[in-house]
């Protein structure tokens, strides 16, 4: 089976999983830790935590576009669940290319089986998009690295046992001093903090960590100073693209639901879909979604090809998040009072769009980034 066939097979299996396993759980008014844990295990068994992991380590060895398409499908049900799964995948992928053989054998299999979840800890209480301002430190002590500091607003922090932690080995503000370490939360010197409940999007498992004398061995440094910060800047491009895909997924699902509702809901003696004024918001949403999908596809192709994707990734995320921010409320309005029903996806999608505008670079920050990039060339 070639990559295209394997990707098509994965997409089909994710669609079945989203429809028959994920959607029933999220149609309930609340999800339990047990139900979410079971879904994460099922997702892992499908290969969703190892999409880009090489086959030699048990993964699917598929391109970035397969991950992005999977994120779009899962986000059609719930963005926070998609975020949770892809963050574990990203750690497994990072370990497959950056960890020593012993660490790969120890950490990757539990992530691919669903036994463990994972997260990447960059953000801090006083350092968000400005990663160089992080204050978590890593200092050499008796041949090891001693981690001290706090991380906050970390996806999967509530339950992750495997964490990639970025810490400063030099002075605050010096991006060249940032290094990355693999951390096992079951070892001494780390505790969970900042457990943040997020209404309608709680599967994202947001929380934080406090490091107080955690000792990382030399081989547990995944990226040395000088390389780690560059890795952050490169990897964030992919994250922006799959967040754009998630926004497309939410709007597509909302549009499908509204179209179906319009066929059965009767008003003034005829179905809603026969009212011209009701149809126009659907047409606008369809057009906006198509435009966003084309830009997202271009950004996916850039990431897959290994070319510089920073401009396309930023543009795709700006366009997709703004599109979702406008179209989800408009489509919810087309449902009338039925859109408020907790069994419908609209309130989840509203919360999801707000998360998307902030995750992996806020819209405001990305607008500045695009302005800087286009100033180098005529447009």
Buried (B, 14 or more C-beta within 10 A) or exposed (E): EEEEEBBBBBBEBBBEBBEEBBBEBBEEEEBEEEBBEBBBBBBBEBBBBBBBBBEEBBBBBBBBBBBBBBBBBBBBBBBBBBBBBBBBBBBBBBBBEBBBEEBBEBBBBBBBBBEBBBBBBBBBBEBBBEBBBBBBBBEEEEEBBBBBBBBBBBBBBBBBBBBBBBBBBBEEEBBBBBBBBBBBBEEEBBEBBBEBEBEBBBBBBBBBBBBEEBBBEEEBBBBEBBBBBEBBEEBBBBBBBBBBBBBBBBBBBBBEBBBEBBEEBEEEEEBBBBEEEBBEBBEBBBEBBEEBBEBBBBBBBBBBEEEEBBBBBBBBBBBBBBBBBBBBBBBBEBBEEBBEEEEBBBBBBBBBBBBBBBBBBBBEBBEEBBEEBEEEEEE
